[in-house]
Amino acid sequence: MSGLLRKPRAQSGHVHAISPRDAGWHYVGFDLWRLAPGEVASNAFEGREIIVVLVEGRAEISVNGQSLGEMGERLSVFDRSPPHCLYVPPATHWQARATTPCVVAVCSAPSPGGRPLQVLGPDGIALEERGQGTNTRYIHNIAMEGRDVADSLLVTEVFTPAGHWSSYPPHRHDEDRFPDLTYLEETYYHRLNPSDCFGLQRVFTDDLTLDETMAPADHDVVLVPRGHHPCAAPHGVEMYYLNVMAGPRRAWRYQTHPAFVHLTV
């Protein structure tokens, strides 16, 4: 195994801490906290912007010691309601103190700074349908290219119904050839319903020098350093994932696998 499938390092607390150095790349960082009421998540990054996503539950949020009040609404990610999210500039300390059982995701990437603190959701985020047939899935655009809310980060949530495919047809974004293709590193934070089931994800290059098929469980993270990266939700199992992408250019331009060019993403 090349280390693309990351299991939680604990059942609670700071369960994922994926830095660019740890991942072996240059841009994307991903942290995840699973908190009981009263427990705290916090950090600050020099030279890196952050988007905090309250995946589940509620928490009292403060930034540089100033309270923003309680944020969060959905108690289950599979409610598909829009998430509460917060953009935090570099070198800015944030804290979340859980008021219910809470899952907090922290997406990070390089930034020169200069953007203000900004609440990104739930206002301004709507559930969008994408694909057709068993390729139908539902998207929350937290911070994709159409929202000018970050310097590097691209962040989205995807809900894949049971028995459907997602991030499909297979496509890649691993070369800096704008406007045709962009280099974007990517993480997938997976959730499953029922939670004791599994999903499927393959990460592979055209020449198959990278070719891994994984069965992510609930709360697992998959790293996509290059190549195509389709997912599948088994019959009877809903799949959610939180995508984080970043690279030298904040633009998502991809190329479909040659065998699947007759389909659309």
N, C-alpha and C positions, 0 to 999 in steps of 0.2 A: 504493500500500500504506500502511496506517496504522501499521505497525510491530508488529503483533501476533505475527508469526512472527520469532523471534529465533534466529539462527544462532550457533554457538559462535564466540567471538572468537579462538580458537586451537585447536590439536589436543590440547594438553596444558596442564597447569597450571590456573590459575583461568579456566575457559573460559566461565562465565556469571557476571555480577555485576548482577543485576536488583534495583534498589532501588525503593521506592515513587515517589521523584521521577523516576527513569528511566522507570518504567512509566506515569507520569501518573495515579497513584491514591494511596491513603492508607495501606494496611495491609500487603499482602503483599510480602515480599522473598524472592528465591531466588538462591542461589549454588551453583555446581558446580565441583568440582575433579576433574581426571583426573590421577592421580599414578603415577609409576614408583616402584619400591621405593626407600626412602630419602628421597623427596620429602615435603614437609610442606604441610598446609593448616591455617590457623588464623585466628581473628578473635574479636571480642567486640563487642557492640552495647549502647550505653546505651539504656535504655528499651524494649528489644526482647528477647523470648524467642526461643529457637532450638530446633529439633529437627534434630539431625544424623542423617542416614540413610546408612549404608554400603550404597550401591546394589550395589556389587560389590567383591570383594577384602577384604583384611585390613589393619588399621592399629593401631598403638599409640596409645592415646588418653590424653591428660592434660588436666586441668582445673585452672586456676590453679596450674600447676606440679606437681600431684600426679598420679601415674600411675594409670590405671584398668586398665592391661594391654592386651592385644591384643583387639580386637573385629573382628567380621566373620566370615562363614562361606562364603556362596555366592560362587563365582568367576564365575558367569554369572547375570545377573538372570533369565534364562529357566528357571533351575532351579525357580523359584517357591517356594523355601524362604523362611521368614520372615526379614525383615531385622533386623540389629542396629541399634538406634536409641538416641539419648540426648537427653533434655530438658536444656537448659542455660539457667539463669535470666539475666535481663538483667545487663549489665556483668560478665559472667563470661568469662574467656579460656579457650578450648579449643584443643587442637592434635591433629591426626591425622598421624602419621608412617607412611607406607605400608610394609608389610612384603611385600606382593605388588602387582602392578598393581591400582590401586584407584580407584573412583569414589565421591566423597563429595558428598552433597547437603546443603545447609544451608537450612532453611526458617525464615523469621523473620516476626514480627508484633509489634505493640505489646503491652506488658505492664507493669503497675505493680510487678511483682516480688513476692517473698515465697514462691514455690514453690521447693522444693529441687531440686537436681540429681537426675535420675532416669533409670535405664536403662529404656527402654520396650519393648525387644524383643531377641531373638526370643521370649522367654517372654511369654505373653499375647497373641500374634498367631497367628491360624490362618487358613488359606485358606478363604474363603467363596464359595459359588457364588451368582450373581445373574442374573436374567433367564431367558429360555427361548429355545429354537430358536437362530437365528443372532443373537440378542441376548444369549446366554449369555456371561458373563465372570466373572472370579475376582478377589476382593478381599482385600487385607491391610489391616485396620483398624489403622493405626498410632496415630492420635490423632483419631478422629472423636468426635462428640458423646457417645457412650455411654461413652467413657473420659475421666474427669475428670483429665486430665494436663497441661492448658495453660490459659492465660487467654484467648487469642485463636485460636491455631492449630488448624486442622483439616487432617489429613494422611492420605492413603491411597495405596496402590499398587493398580493395576488391570492385570490380564493379560487381553488380548483375543485369543482364538484366531483363526487365519487365516480370513478370509472372514466375520468377525462384526462387528457394530456395538457401540458402547460409548458411555457418556454419552448413552444413547438409551432412550426417545424423547427428542426435543429438549426441553430444559427450561431454565429460567432462574432465577436467584436474585439479582436486581439491584435490589430495592426493600426498604426497611426497613418491612415491614408484618406484624410478628410478631403472632400465631402462624401466619399464612397464608404469609408470604414473608419471607425475610431477604436483606439485602444482603451478598454475599460476593464479593470479588475472587478470582481463581483463576489459577493457572499450571498448565500441563501440561508436564512434562519427558518427552519421547518417546524410546523405544528400539524398535528394529525387528530382527527376525530372519527372513531374512538382513539384515545391517546396511547393505547397499548399496541396499536397497529404500526405499520410501516408504509413508507412511500418508496418510489424509485427515482433515481436520477443518474444519468450517464453524462460524463465529461470526456470528450474525445476530440482529437484533432483530425484534419483530413488525412494525414499520413499515418495516423494511429500510433505515433510515438507517445502520445498520451491517450489512454483508453481505460477508463474506470467506470464501472457500474456499481452504484451504492444503494443501500436501502436505509435512508435516513429515518430515524425514529423521532418521536416528539421531543422538541428542544434541541435537536442536532443542527449543526451548521455545516454547509458544504462550501468549499472554496472553489472558485472558477478562475484560475490564472490565465487560461487561454482555451480555445476550442469551443465546440458546440456543447450544449448543456440542457437537454430536454428533461422534463419531469413527467411522472405518471402517478396518478392517484388510483390505487386498486379499487375494484368493485366494493362498494360499501364503506369506503374510507374517504372522508373529505380531507383535502390538503390546503394548508395556508403556508405562504412563505413571505418573509420580508426581505426584499432585495436591496442591497447597497452596492452602488457602482461609483467608480471614480477613475480618472486618468488624466492625461495632460490637457485634455479639452473636454469641457462639459457639454458633450453632445453624444447621443446614442445613435450610431450608424452601424448597421450589422450586415452580414452576408449570410444568406441561407445556404445550407449544405447543398451541394450540387444535385444530389439524388432527390431533393425535396423542393426544387425550384418551381414546380407546378402548383405548390400550395402557398398560402400567405400566412405570416405570423400573426 
